[in-house]
Amino acid sequence: MNTRDPFGLHRKSSALSILQAGASAAAKSTVSFSRQTLETSKQAFETGRQALEDSGILPDGMSFSLPHNIPNFADPQRNFEDNRWGSSGTVHGHRSGAVGNRAYTNGRNGTGGYPKGNDLPLYKDKPYAYASSRRKRPLWRRKRVLAGIVLLLGLFYWLELLPSISSKRAMWAKGRSRHSKVLDWNQRRERVREAFTLSWDAYERHAWGFDEFHPISKRGTQMVPKGLGWIIVDSLDTMMLMNLTSRLSHAREWISASLDYNQDHDVNTFETTIRMLGGLLSAHYLSTAFPEMAPLPGGVKGDEDLYLEKATDLAERLMGAYDSPSGIPYASVNLKTTEGIPSHADGGASSTAEAGSLQLEMKYVAMLTGEKSYWDKAEKVMQIIDDNGVQDGLVPIFIYATTGEFRDSTIRLGSRGDSYYEYLIKQYIQTSQQEPIYRDMYDQALGGVRKHLLTYSKPSHHALIAELPEGIGGELSPKMDHLVCFMPGTIALGATGGLTEADARRLPTWGKKQEEEMKLARELMQTCFGMYRVTLTGLAPEIAWFNIEDPPLHEGEATPPGDLMDELDADWKQDYVVKDGDSHNLQRPETVESLFVLWRITGDSKYREWGWEIFEAFETYSKVAHDNGFASLDSVNQLPPTQRDNMESFWLAETLKYLYLLFSPNDILPLDKVVFNTEAHPFPRFELGRLFKTGWKRKPRGEDGKILHARDADKSSTQS
């Protein structure tokens, strides 16, 4: 039986203890990366043992083998052991009632040290085998011990098992380039589940009921005076999928007793819709369609519709945002008065992505309640945007709620533009492909992306979706936000409708267009994963820049790139440029979202492996000390990276959920049955029925997407 001996209670000698301590340190830096490296360290031990015996340093009869108590960081039990360590040092205090202009905080008192009792020793941060009896040994004996240490360290250095300051990058690159020979996806899924519980439990300990969690300072802040349940509501469906029933019950109790939207405070229309409304609607869907995922606590009666009731209350309050002169929703809304509020920046304009990414939620709540007004308000936004008649379906990133016209000409699929394009195809999917108008808009927009934004890096020809700061006809900017990495999955979803690629190929609708789109999805997926593998931490920056040809290459003009070899001097890494100001990591989900979709559709296991590599990097660098959650990073090219005092709600709602689904069986939330909103909240597909229909038509337009004038439209009709 393996026996953990963190306090050195079973050690036989000081010499062996110190050697074990060195072995533990070496193993700790290598085991977590791969089993293959551990095998190398075992060989090093055997060589070291033989050398010590030959020199007479190791007494006869003294055993020398790899200590049984070296922690196995791949063992699921490890997290339980870590929890014991982390929780033992917690000093609990009371929340503060201090209220600021925006942030309402709570603090934890205490020093964070360890108690003087018998729970844990004060020297927990010392090496496992601290040689307390060393002073009793004669001087010559200590010299031999020191000689043995020097010999062993020299041996490890020769075998490249100990990192130096100059070799940190090399060791990290070597470690993450290897994959386990025996793949147990259930075990990997469990590791993701444990990361969620660690994150959630830290939030529960230090910031329960608060909207934002600061894991380093161990406190919470509110976005409105009484809170919105930002983290709690956003995490409901993830807990259901992971079968975390006790934590879910606690969350449900808080929602029932404490969640109150009747607050005189403005909130962002888009974020509140996708996170709070979307989270409640998804929780309602999963708890009713799969009641075993969310069993009601004992004694709860008449509260089965809690999530839907809260969602309907919130939807009513959000409706005021749509009461603008044009019908484009205001950027913010007051929850108590339901009054829409123009943006405080950007000339009062709303973000196009935000205005065009409310439809899945509003249409679903309309279907559940039978209230057609939700549907009408949401789809009116799509008509106003489309009536601008943009070229090739590419929309500028700001639109005025007062006039319904675009503010400027900047076009990008990153911030302010991204989810508009995502919701075009997802609206078509949500209503069981019964609204072809959104398919037409999506096809036109994707064609515009391929024509105007798609280019290739040099020298390796990675596909990227660039930006047009001055609009179509202006100079292409080789900048790609991590946010754009939703596109590989979205393109694959549009090409197959959520079916597997094998099944989609059997349909009569499959053709050259779908082949090209799947090829593009794969190429963009590799580019997005390269954003991770190119950095020192293995985590992606917020923004990547690329070296491109002048003039830029267009689709079909570049040879496909090779594999992303994980070597420090790999040629493909020359294509990427990570600027200091863009090198932070916010725990974003877009890449793992697309990996999940590509795995489900193609069945190519490399997407699972890429996802696992990303997860291990999060565990290595984003995990906060003492199991206090996971944090964002200041720079992905700094070792060790500086952690920011923030854990995003979408870390729980999206990133860990998509990783969990990536490693789960494919029949859990199949892509041909559900549609995920842009916050990873799953909704069921449904048919229009008698009550709902598409209430608008597109104006006639030319091949470039621009609207034809009446005379041109008549001429076009006559010619046809």
BANU-65251 format. One line per 10 residues: for each residue x, y, z of C-alpha. Coordinates in pm, 1 decimal. Example, Ala and Ser with C-alpha at 12.3 -4.5 7.8 and 13.67 -1.06 7.14 Angstrom:
1230.0,-450.0,780.0  1367.0,-106.0,714.0
//
This chain:
0.0,0.0,0.0  131.1,344.5,-88.1  181.3,552.2,223.5  206.1,929.1,213.0  463.6,1052.4,468.6  459.9,1433.7,441.3  607.5,1478.5,787.9  892.3,1228.2,749.5  764.2,1000.9,1026.6  886.1,683.3,858.5
1230.2,794.8,746.6  1525.3,571.1,838.4  1812.9,814.7,811.1  1889.8,1177.0,753.3  2090.5,1097.2,440.7  1806.6,907.9,285.4  1564.5,1177.9,392.2  1754.5,1447.9,213.4  1789.3,1232.8,-96.0  1415.5,1166.8,-81.3
1350.3,1537.6,-54.2  1554.8,1598.6,-367.3  1378.8,1315.3,-541.2  1039.8,1454.1,-443.2  1126.1,1797.1,-577.6  1248.2,1653.8,-904.6  946.0,1429.9,-934.3  709.3,1712.6,-857.6  848.0,1914.8,-1147.9  823.3,1627.3,-1390.1
546.2,1386.3,-1291.6  276.7,1641.0,-1348.9  380.6,1673.6,-1710.3  406.4,1307.1,-1817.1  460.3,952.7,-1704.8  744.7,916.9,-1949.9  947.0,1177.0,-1762.3  877.6,989.7,-1438.5  1024.3,676.3,-1589.1  1339.6,873.0,-1669.4
1360.6,992.7,-1308.5  1333.9,633.9,-1185.7  1632.5,544.5,-1398.3  1816.4,839.6,-1246.8  1744.7,707.7,-899.1  1883.4,369.1,-982.2  2199.0,526.3,-1123.0  2228.9,748.9,-817.1  2180.5,457.6,-579.8  2452.5,258.8,-749.5
2690.0,555.4,-741.5  2631.5,611.1,-371.5  2681.3,244.7,-288.4  3002.1,231.2,-490.0  3137.4,537.3,-307.1  3047.7,397.5,33.6  2821.3,688.6,119.2  2513.6,470.0,143.7  2550.3,223.8,438.5  2506.3,-145.4,377.9
2151.6,-261.9,411.1  1998.5,83.4,366.1  1723.0,69.6,106.6  1734.2,327.5,-171.9  1441.7,335.9,-408.3  1190.2,582.3,-542.0  1000.1,692.1,-230.6  644.7,569.2,-210.2  526.6,905.1,-91.2  611.1,1105.3,-403.4
276.9,1265.3,-492.3  106.6,1147.7,-809.0  -42.5,1459.3,-957.1  -246.7,1258.4,-1208.6  -419.0,1061.7,-931.2  -777.9,1179.4,-862.6  -703.7,1134.0,-490.1  -451.2,1416.2,-517.1  -722.1,1680.6,-518.7  -869.9,1546.3,-194.1
-525.1,1561.8,-34.3  -477.4,1916.2,-161.7  -816.6,2015.6,-25.7  -705.3,1893.5,316.8  -393.2,2103.7,298.2  -571.0,2410.8,164.5  -864.2,2408.5,405.1  -647.3,2350.6,710.0  -494.8,2695.5,688.5  -818.0,2889.9,642.1
-900.1,3146.8,903.7  -1262.8,3247.0,885.8  -1393.7,3592.9,952.4  -1698.7,3804.7,879.9  -1817.7,4003.8,585.4  -1780.8,4373.1,584.2  -2076.5,4594.8,525.7  -1880.3,4861.3,346.6  -2048.4,4986.2,32.2  -1879.1,5180.4,-245.2
-2008.5,5348.9,-554.8  -2009.4,5025.2,-749.8  -1827.1,4747.1,-569.5  -1978.7,4606.5,-252.3  -1711.9,4398.6,-84.8  -1659.7,4142.7,184.0  -1330.0,4059.4,344.5  -1175.0,3773.5,537.6  -965.5,3841.3,840.9  -678.1,3630.1,963.1
-324.6,3589.1,853.3  -366.6,3285.6,635.3  -116.5,3099.8,851.1  -149.3,2763.0,1015.7  -293.2,2692.4,1362.1  -70.6,2606.8,1654.0  -268.3,2296.2,1736.1  -209.8,1943.5,1616.7  -397.4,1965.5,1284.4  -94.4,2048.0,1072.9
265.4,2142.7,1153.6  392.0,2495.5,1116.0  652.8,2374.3,866.6  411.8,2256.6,600.6  599.9,2466.4,343.5  928.0,2293.1,425.3  1056.6,1985.6,236.1  889.2,1658.6,326.6  1205.3,1511.9,483.9  1340.8,1790.6,697.3
1636.6,1635.2,885.9  1568.8,1752.3,1239.2  1821.5,1510.1,1390.2  2110.3,1627.7,1172.3  2288.0,1809.9,1458.3  2353.5,1477.8,1633.9  2567.4,1346.9,1351.1  2944.4,1392.3,1339.9  3092.9,1644.4,1098.5  3242.5,1384.6,866.1
2903.1,1227.3,834.3  2747.5,1555.9,727.6  3018.5,1609.2,468.0  2937.6,1275.8,313.6  2572.0,1371.8,309.8  2659.0,1695.0,134.7  2877.5,1506.6,-110.3  2586.3,1275.2,-182.0  2354.3,1566.6,-244.8  2599.4,1730.1,-481.0
2645.1,1400.7,-664.2  2271.7,1344.6,-696.0  2198.7,1700.0,-808.3  2477.0,1676.6,-1061.4  2326.7,1354.2,-1189.5  1982.2,1515.4,-1224.3  2133.0,1816.3,-1400.5  2317.8,1588.7,-1643.3  1989.2,1410.3,-1718.3  1809.9,1749.6,-1755.2
1564.7,1672.7,-1476.4  1627.6,1990.4,-1276.1  1524.2,2322.5,-1433.4  1755.6,2617.8,-1427.9  1642.2,2972.9,-1484.0  1755.1,2955.8,-1844.1  1589.7,2619.1,-1907.1  1238.4,2684.6,-1775.0  1099.3,2737.0,-2120.0  1268.1,2426.2,-2256.6
1141.2,2208.4,-1973.6  785.5,2336.0,-2013.7  789.3,2283.7,-2389.1  924.8,1933.9,-2344.8  669.9,1845.6,-2078.4  359.9,1952.8,-2264.6  458.7,1792.9,-2591.7  403.8,1443.1,-2459.1  74.2,1266.7,-2411.3  -15.4,981.7,-2182.8
10.3,642.4,-2350.5  -300.1,515.3,-2173.5  -591.9,748.9,-2236.6  -873.1,743.4,-1983.4  -1114.4,1015.6,-2088.5  -1343.9,950.4,-1794.3  -1053.6,1017.6,-1561.3  -969.3,1335.2,-1750.1  -1330.8,1443.7,-1731.8  -1317.0,1384.4,-1356.7
-1010.4,1608.1,-1335.7  -1211.9,1887.7,-1496.4  -1494.4,1824.0,-1250.8  -1249.2,1851.7,-962.8  -1122.3,2183.3,-1101.7  -1480.5,2308.6,-1102.0  -1549.2,2195.4,-745.5  -1224.1,2350.3,-628.0  -1322.1,2680.5,-793.6  -1680.3,2669.4,-670.2
-1590.0,2572.7,-314.8  -1342.3,2860.6,-293.5  -1615.2,3099.0,-408.7  -1855.4,2945.7,-159.1  -1607.4,2990.8,126.4  -1499.7,3344.9,55.1  -1759.8,3524.3,-159.2  -2091.7,3342.8,-139.1  -2374.3,3544.4,-294.5  -2140.5,3800.9,-447.9
-2127.9,3868.9,-820.7  -1750.1,3870.5,-854.6  -1487.7,3659.0,-683.2  -1132.2,3769.4,-609.6  -950.5,3445.6,-522.3  -618.7,3594.6,-412.1  -761.3,3846.6,-165.5  -1039.4,3597.0,-84.8  -1328.9,3837.4,-110.5  -1630.9,3917.1,-323.2
-1774.6,4231.0,-482.4  -2122.5,4316.9,-603.2  -2225.8,4465.6,-933.6  -2550.2,4600.8,-786.3  -2629.8,4658.1,-417.3  -2799.5,4323.8,-348.1  -2623.8,4126.3,-618.3  -2744.2,3956.1,-934.6  -2628.1,3602.5,-862.1  -2375.9,3652.4,-1142.5
-2160.9,3351.1,-1059.9  -2434.2,3137.7,-903.7  -2683.4,3161.7,-1189.7  -2414.1,3135.3,-1457.4  -2293.6,2805.5,-1304.2  -2625.3,2624.7,-1252.3  -2627.6,2410.9,-1565.4  -2259.9,2319.1,-1526.0  -2336.7,2177.1,-1181.6  -2631.2,1986.8,-1325.1
-2415.7,1830.7,-1595.7  -2149.9,1738.0,-1339.8  -2409.2,1594.7,-1097.7  -2301.0,1822.4,-813.2  -2635.0,1796.0,-635.8  -2543.7,1930.1,-290.3  -2379.2,2241.4,-435.1  -2671.3,2285.0,-672.5  -2916.2,2265.8,-382.4  -2728.9,2541.5,-201.4
-2736.9,2756.1,-514.5  -3107.3,2693.5,-561.4  -3177.2,2790.5,-200.5  -2994.2,3119.8,-254.0  -3189.6,3191.8,-572.9  -3519.5,3116.7,-401.2  -3447.1,3323.2,-89.7  -3212.0,3600.8,-200.3  -3223.4,3667.6,-575.6  -3416.7,3990.1,-630.4
-3411.2,4178.1,-959.8  -3622.0,4467.3,-830.1  -3320.0,4693.4,-782.3  -3283.1,5054.8,-888.4  -2963.1,5001.8,-1081.6  -2863.4,4979.4,-1446.7  -2710.2,4663.4,-1592.2  -2563.5,4573.5,-1929.9  -2845.9,4445.4,-2149.9  -2636.3,4190.9,-2337.9
-2436.8,4044.1,-2048.9  -2745.4,4015.6,-1828.5  -2934.0,3844.0,-2109.1  -2674.7,3583.8,-2204.5  -2552.2,3505.9,-1851.1  -2849.8,3555.1,-1618.5  -3149.6,3500.9,-1845.4  -2962.5,3233.7,-2038.7  -2847.0,3062.9,-1719.2  -3197.8,3049.5,-1571.7
-3353.6,2923.9,-1896.1  -3089.6,2654.1,-1934.4  -3136.9,2547.0,-1572.8  -3510.4,2521.5,-1637.5  -3451.6,2314.6,-1951.2  -3211.9,2066.6,-1792.6  -3405.2,2033.4,-1465.5  -3731.3,1957.6,-1648.8  -3601.3,1752.0,-1941.8  -3353.4,1560.7,-1723.3
-3489.0,1578.6,-1365.4  -3224.9,1336.1,-1243.3  -2969.2,1611.2,-1308.6  -3137.0,1847.2,-1064.3  -3337.9,1662.7,-797.4  -3542.2,1893.7,-579.1  -3431.3,1915.3,-215.4  -3641.6,1719.5,27.6  -3957.0,1897.4,134.6  -3963.2,2144.4,-156.1
-4317.1,2169.9,-285.7  -4465.8,2398.6,-548.4  -4126.1,2538.2,-640.7  -4063.8,2334.5,-953.0  -4084.6,2640.7,-1178.9  -3841.9,2853.0,-977.8  -3594.8,2899.8,-1263.0  -3862.3,2986.2,-1519.0  -4034.0,3230.5,-1282.4  -3707.5,3412.4,-1218.7
-3630.2,3410.9,-1592.1  -3968.5,3558.3,-1681.4  -3931.8,3830.3,-1418.3  -3591.8,3923.3,-1557.0  -3708.4,3912.9,-1920.6  -3986.6,4159.9,-1840.8  -3735.7,4401.5,-1690.1  -3503.7,4370.2,-1990.5  -3781.0,4455.8,-2235.8  -3741.7,4825.1,-2163.3
-3405.0,4820.6,-2339.5  -3584.7,4760.3,-2670.9  -3802.2,5071.9,-2636.0  -3577.1,5287.6,-2851.4  -3678.7,5497.6,-3152.7  -3533.8,5237.1,-3389.3  -3593.1,4914.3,-3200.6  -3220.6,4849.7,-3152.4  -3182.2,4783.5,-2778.1  -3002.1,5031.8,-2558.9
-2670.1,4916.0,-2414.3  -2805.9,4919.4,-2057.5  -3136.4,4900.7,-1873.8  -3252.7,4992.4,-1524.0  -3388.0,4679.4,-1358.6  -3641.8,4861.3,-1140.5  -3775.2,5121.6,-1381.2  -3712.6,4906.0,-1694.9  -3585.9,5221.1,-1867.2  -3332.2,5173.7,-2145.5
-3006.1,5366.6,-2110.8  -2772.0,5459.0,-2400.5  -2407.3,5358.6,-2379.2  -2193.1,5588.0,-2169.6  -1919.3,5551.5,-2430.6  -1891.8,5498.8,-2806.3  -2102.6,5806.1,-2881.3  -2404.6,5642.1,-2722.1  -2406.0,5361.0,-2976.9  -2473.1,4999.7,-2890.4
-2240.3,4717.9,-2982.0  -2359.6,4531.2,-3290.3  -2263.0,4198.8,-3136.4  -2459.9,4278.8,-2822.7  -2770.5,4393.6,-3007.8  -2757.7,4091.2,-3237.3  -2697.2,3829.5,-2966.5  -3016.1,3841.4,-2760.3  -3239.7,3641.4,-2989.5  -3184.7,3282.7,-2871.9
-3276.3,3376.2,-2515.9  -3578.9,3592.9,-2599.5  -3717.6,3343.7,-2848.8  -3685.3,3057.0,-2601.3  -3857.7,3245.2,-2320.3  -4130.5,3337.7,-2569.7  -4176.8,2973.1,-2659.9  -4192.5,2869.6,-2291.8  -4437.9,3139.6,-2186.1  -4637.4,3193.6,-2504.8
-4563.5,3566.5,-2483.2  -4507.3,3667.3,-2843.9  -4379.8,4014.2,-2752.3  -4040.9,3871.3,-2654.0  -4010.1,3713.4,-2995.8  -4120.9,4022.5,-3186.3  -3881.9,4258.7,-3008.1  -3583.4,4030.0,-3060.6  -3638.2,3956.8,-3428.1  -3706.9,4323.6,-3504.2
-3341.6,4388.6,-3420.0  -3232.1,4150.6,-3694.7  -3448.8,4328.0,-3950.5  -3308.3,4670.8,-3861.1  -2949.7,4549.8,-3887.1  -3015.0,4376.7,-4218.3  -3199.2,4674.2,-4365.7  -2872.6,4869.7,-4356.3  -2772.6,4665.6,-4661.3  -2408.1,4612.7,-4576.3
-2166.4,4477.6,-4833.5  -2116.2,4100.3,-4829.5  -2290.6,4062.1,-4494.0  -2008.7,4221.3,-4290.7  -2143.9,4464.2,-4031.9  -1960.9,4749.1,-3855.1  -1920.3,4697.9,-3481.2  -2139.6,4987.0,-3350.6  -2502.0,5075.7,-3422.2  -2712.4,5363.5,-3287.4
-3024.9,5270.8,-3092.0  -3175.2,5606.7,-3187.1  -3150.1,5570.4,-3566.4  -3071.3,5205.7,-3632.5  -2771.6,5311.2,-3843.2  -2410.7,5204.9,-3802.4  -2172.6,5443.5,-3631.6  -1848.8,5379.4,-3823.0  -1694.6,5134.0,-4068.0  -1474.6,4910.2,-3846.6
-1531.5,4541.7,-3921.1  -1403.9,4257.5,-3706.7  -1512.2,3924.5,-3564.4  -1348.2,3993.0,-3229.2  -1486.6,4219.6,-2958.2  -1806.8,4405.9,-3047.8  -1864.2,4196.3,-3358.3  -1824.5,3828.7,-3270.9  -2152.6,3680.9,-3151.9  -2366.1,3859.5,-3412.7
-2230.7,3612.9,-3668.8  -2259.6,3322.7,-3424.6  -2630.2,3388.6,-3367.7  -2711.8,3399.5,-3739.6  -2659.0,3026.2,-3784.1  -2776.2,2941.2,-3432.8  -3112.6,3110.9,-3484.1  -3156.7,2893.2,-3791.4  -3065.9,2585.3,-3587.7  -3274.4,2678.6,-3282.0
-3602.3,2676.7,-3473.0  -3523.5,2345.3,-3643.7  -3413.4,2507.4,-3970.5  -3759.5,2656.8,-4023.4  -3632.5,3014.2,-4062.1  -3414.3,3007.8,-4376.3  -3374.2,3386.1,-4362.8  -3101.4,3342.7,-4101.2  -2929.9,3074.9,-4305.5  -2916.1,3320.5,-4595.7
-2770.2,3594.0,-4375.5  -2511.9,3354.9,-4233.0  -2404.8,3221.9,-4572.5  -2365.0,3574.6,-4703.7  -2163.0,3681.3,-4399.1  -1936.1,3376.4,-4409.7  -1876.5,3442.3,-4777.9  -1779.1,3798.0,-4684.5  -1537.9,3671.0,-4420.1  -1369.8,3440.5,-4669.2
-1350.3,3716.0,-4930.1  -1237.7,4012.8,-4719.9  -1103.6,3896.9,-4380.3  -946.4,3556.7,-4436.1  -572.3,3562.3,-4500.4  -260.7,3359.0,-4420.0  46.3,3417.2,-4208.4  404.9,3387.5,-4317.0  611.0,3182.2,-4349.3  392.6,2888.3,-4239.2
55.9,2992.3,-4387.3  -172.7,2968.0,-4083.9  -527.1,3073.0,-4168.7  -647.0,3375.5,-3973.5  -945.6,3606.3,-3966.2  -804.6,3959.2,-3970.4  -971.4,4297.8,-3918.5  -1069.4,4593.1,-4136.0  -1032.6,4905.7,-3918.5  -1144.3,5127.8,-4208.2
-1402.0,4890.7,-4349.9  -1409.1,4703.8,-4680.7  -1151.1,4848.6,-4916.8  -922.9,4956.2,-4632.5  -597.1,4799.0,-4521.0  -615.9,4458.2,-4355.2  -491.8,4444.9,-3994.8  -333.5,4105.2,-3904.2  -484.8,4108.9,-3554.2  -695.2,3823.7,-3421.3
-864.0,3832.8,-3080.9  -893.9,3506.9,-2890.5  -1267.0,3579.3,-2909.4  -1252.7,3498.0,-3282.5  -1178.9,3134.8,-3196.1  -1551.1,3064.3,-3170.6  -1544.0,3057.3,-3550.6  -1397.7,2708.6,-3617.3  -1679.8,2548.5,-3421.3  -1943.3,2778.1,-3568.2
-1829.4,2707.2,-3924.6  -1836.3,2331.2,-3861.7  -2181.0,2363.2,-3705.0  -2305.9,2554.8,-4006.8  -2161.4,2301.3,-4251.0  -2311.3,1995.3,-4081.9  -2610.8,2127.4,-3889.6  -2473.1,1957.3,-3579.6  -2459.8,1610.4,-3735.0  -2135.8,1419.6,-3744.1
-1937.3,1487.7,-4057.7  -1985.6,1127.5,-4165.3  -2364.1,1153.7,-4140.2  -2375.3,1498.0,-4301.2  -2183.1,1370.0,-4602.4  -2465.8,1126.6,-4674.4  -2718.2,1407.8,-4715.3  -2809.1,1529.7,-5063.3  -2728.3,1885.7,-4953.6  -2359.1,1803.7,-4902.9
-2129.6,1944.0,-5168.4  -1823.1,2151.0,-5247.7  -1935.9,2439.9,-5027.2  -1954.9,2218.8,-4718.3  -1619.9,2057.5,-4801.4  -1453.3,2396.3,-4819.7  -1612.4,2511.9,-4496.0  -1496.5,2204.9,-4304.6  -1145.9,2254.3,-4442.3  -1151.5,2615.1,-4324.1
-1282.8,2513.7,-3981.1  -992.1,2272.1,-3936.6  -735.5,2529.4,-4048.3  -868.1,2797.8,-3814.8  -883.6,2548.7,-3529.9  -513.0,2479.1,-3569.1  -437.6,2851.5,-3571.9  -631.3,2901.1,-3248.9  -453.4,2613.6,-3077.5  -125.1,2761.6,-3196.4
-209.2,3069.9,-2989.4  -167.6,2843.7,-2684.6  131.4,2638.6,-2788.5  334.3,2942.0,-2895.8  352.6,3089.6,-2541.9  571.3,2999.7,-2243.8  276.9,2896.8,-2026.7  83.7,2710.8,-2294.8  -209.6,2950.5,-2245.3  -334.0,3189.6,-2511.0
-298.8,3568.1,-2501.6  -603.8,3789.5,-2526.6  -489.5,3901.2,-2872.7  -247.1,3754.1,-3125.4  -88.1,3936.2,-3418.2  54.1,3768.7,-3726.5  318.2,3833.1,-3986.0  147.3,3834.9,-4325.7  244.8,3883.9,-4687.4  216.6,4218.9,-4864.3
-24.6,4214.9,-5033.9  -212.8,3966.5,-4811.9  -282.3,3619.1,-4945.9  -642.0,3523.5,-5018.8  -821.7,3192.4,-4985.3  -670.4,2931.7,-5213.6  -338.8,3115.2,-5252.7  -152.8,2945.0,-4965.4  -26.9,2592.6,-4913.4  -166.1,2425.5,-4599.9
54.7,2453.4,-4289.4  219.6,2152.2,-4133.5  164.6,2018.5,-3784.0  230.8,2240.4,-3484.4  554.1,2080.1,-3370.0  611.1,2168.7,-3005.8  973.3,2271.0,-3030.2  1120.0,2595.6,-2904.9  1261.1,2693.1,-3242.9  978.3,2555.1,-3459.0
943.0,2758.4,-3778.7  566.1,2798.0,-3745.4  608.9,3006.7,-3428.0  766.0,3285.4,-3633.1  420.4,3363.2,-3770.5  279.9,3467.0,-3430.3  346.7,3797.2,-3254.9  232.7,3839.6,-2893.4  262.8,4198.8,-2775.3  313.1,4275.5,-2407.4
-11.2,4469.4,-2379.4  -208.6,4179.5,-2527.5  -44.5,3892.1,-2340.5  -292.6,3856.2,-2053.7  -516.9,3551.6,-2023.8  -874.4,3584.7,-1895.3  -965.5,3212.4,-1881.5  -1162.3,3250.8,-2203.6  -1358.9,2958.1,-2350.7  -1368.7,3015.8,-2727.0
-1092.3,2774.7,-2826.6  -1211.2,2486.7,-2608.1  -1565.1,2555.5,-2731.3  -1451.5,2499.2,-3088.7  -1243.6,2197.3,-2987.7  -1556.8,2044.8,-2835.2  -1759.6,2107.3,-3151.3  -1484.6,1984.0,-3384.8  -1440.8,1667.3,-3178.6  -1813.2,1592.9,-3182.0
-1842.3,1656.0,-3556.9  -1519.2,1504.1,-3691.6  -1432.7,1241.8,-3428.1  -1065.0,1338.7,-3459.4  -907.3,1263.6,-3121.1  -639.0,1531.3,-3164.0  -897.8,1789.9,-3063.0  -943.4,1610.1,-2733.3  -567.7,1596.3,-2684.3  -535.3,1966.9,-2756.9
-806.7,2036.6,-2503.4  -628.5,1829.3,-2241.8  -305.4,2015.7,-2303.3  -487.7,2344.6,-2247.7  -649.3,2216.6,-1929.4  -314.9,2105.0,-1788.3  -173.2,2450.6,-1856.9  -463.2,2608.0,-1666.4  -399.0,2371.4,-1375.8  -29.4,2449.1,-1376.3
-42.8,2828.1,-1394.1  -392.7,2955.2,-1313.6  -461.1,2759.5,-996.9  -445.6,2983.9,-689.8  -251.5,2877.6,-382.3  -430.4,2686.6,-105.2  -705.0,2570.2,-342.4  -863.6,2914.9,-355.2  -980.8,2883.3,-714.4  -831.4,2975.8,-1050.6
-724.7,3320.6,-1165.6  -656.9,3520.2,-1478.6  -293.1,3589.5,-1569.5  -107.2,3912.9,-1638.8  114.6,3757.7,-1905.5  126.3,3417.5,-2071.0  491.6,3474.3,-2160.6  618.3,3517.1,-1807.1  736.8,3226.8,-1591.2  603.3,3203.6,-1334.6
313.4,3424.0,-1444.2  161.7,3686.7,-1216.7  -196.5,3599.7,-1127.2  -471.4,3859.0,-1134.2  -713.0,3877.8,-844.3  -1013.5,3769.6,-1046.8  -1194.6,3449.1,-1140.9  -1436.2,3503.6,-1429.8  -1786.4,3358.0,-1410.6  -1741.1,3216.4,-1760.3
-1454.8,3003.5,-1626.5  -1728.5,2801.9,-1452.6  -2007.1,2855.0,-1705.1  -1813.6,2800.7,-2027.7  -1448.9,2700.3,-2013.3  -1481.2,2412.1,-1768.4  -1818.2,2308.6,-1911.0  -1683.7,2274.8,-2264.3  -1377.2,2086.8,-2138.3  -1603.5,1853.5,-1940.3
-1820.2,1789.2,-2247.3  -1508.7,1743.7,-2463.7  -1408.6,1447.2,-2247.2  -1765.9,1314.7,-2204.8  -1962.2,1063.1,-2414.6  -2110.5,1217.6,-2727.4  -2470.8,1144.7,-2629.2  -2459.2,1408.8,-2355.0  -2621.7,1718.9,-2508.4  -2584.3,1605.4,-2872.6
-2527.6,1890.7,-3113.6  -2816.2,1788.0,-3338.8  -3063.2,1826.3,-3049.4  -2952.4,2140.5,-2863.8  -2807.8,2482.8,-2934.6  -2567.2,2661.8,-2700.0  -2601.5,3033.1,-2644.7  -2289.4,3246.9,-2648.2  -2240.3,3184.0,-2273.0  -2249.6,2802.9,-2323.6
-2602.0,2765.4,-2184.6  -2779.6,2484.1,-2374.1  -3134.4,2528.7,-2505.5  -3344.3,2267.8,-2686.9  -3424.7,2299.3,-3052.6  -3794.7,2353.3,-3119.1  -4035.6,2404.6,-3407.1  -4221.9,2726.2,-3475.6  -4574.3,2591.5,-3427.9  -4885.2,2804.1,-3477.0
-4791.6,3101.4,-3261.7  -4450.1,3193.5,-3397.9  -4315.6,3273.5,-3741.4  -4052.6,3489.6,-3905.5  -4214.1,3831.3,-3904.3  -3999.9,4002.9,-4166.6  -3843.2,3961.6,-4510.0  -3510.3,4073.0,-4649.8  -3509.9,4358.9,-4896.9  -3397.3,4276.1,-5251.5
-3022.5,4309.1,-5287.0  -2746.0,4249.3,-5535.3  -2478.5,3985.3,-5530.5  -2262.7,4201.3,-5304.1  -2538.1,4218.1,-5043.9  -2619.3,4583.7,-5095.7  -2988.0,4669.6,-5115.1  -3119.1,4746.0,-5461.1  -3318.6,5062.8,-5515.7  -3676.1,5012.7,-5629.0
-3588.5,5072.3,-5995.7  -3295.0,4832.2,-5978.3  -3511.5,4575.6,-5803.9  -3775.9,4597.4,-6079.1  -3506.7,4567.1,-6346.6  -3356.9,4267.1,-6174.3  -3699.8,4105.4,-6145.9  -3771.6,4163.3,-6517.8  -3439.9,4013.0,-6623.9  -3498.4,3705.1,-6413.2
//
